[in-house]
Amino acid sequence: EDSGKNADIVYQLGPNASFFDLDRKTGVLTASRVFDREEQERFIFTVTARDNGTPPLQSQAAVIVTVLDENDN
């Protein structure tokens, strides 16, 4: 396990994630609005995790959010 600055991770949203919020310290991803499947059924974006070591290391993950349909009539 990492310790010290190497264990201090910062998370960042990539492009195309304007409808989501990401806690930079915990990495918890939340929606910033209500979605409508008829408008858009899938969101694809990246999240980057970077440590504070010297040199800093980072990794990216692709995130795919699929919106399920709900009967709204």
N, C-alpha and C positions, 0 to 999 in steps of 0.2 A: 504494500500500500504506500501511496505517496504521503509525505508529511511536509510541514512548513509551507513555503510558498508554492511548492509543486502540488499541494492538495487544495489550493485556493483556485477553484474553477470559475470562469466567467462564461456565460452562455449568451449567444447573439443570434438573432433571426437574420436569415438571408433575404434576398429580394422576393417579391410576390407573397409576402406574409403580412400584408397590411391589415387583415381582418383578425389577427391574432396578437396576443401579448405574451411575452416570455419573461419570467422572473430571472434576471441576470445572475442571481446568486444560487437559486435552487434548480433552475431549468424547468420549472413547472410551466406548461403551456396552457393558455386559456383562450377561449373565443372572445373577441371584443364586440361581437354583434350576434344577432339571431340570423341563421342561414335559411335560405329557401332553395330546396333542391331544384326547382324549376329555373331559378336564376343561375345557379352554379352547383354542380354535384360533386366536384373534386377540387381540392387545393393541393398543390405540390410546391414545396419550398425546402430550404435547407436550414439547419441549425448548426452553428459552430460552437464547439467547446474549446476553451483555451485556458491553460494553466498560467501561473505567474512565476514559473521557474526561469532559470537562466541556462540556456535559451528557452523561451516559452515554446511549449508544444501545443499543437491544436489538431482537432479532428472535426470532420463534418459528417452529418447524417442527413439523409433525405427523409422528409416527412410527407406522408400522403394522408390527407384527411378526406374521407368519403362521407358526404352528407346523405343520410337516409331520408326517405320520403315519409311524411306524416299527413294523414288526411286532414286538411285544413278547411274543409267545406262544412 
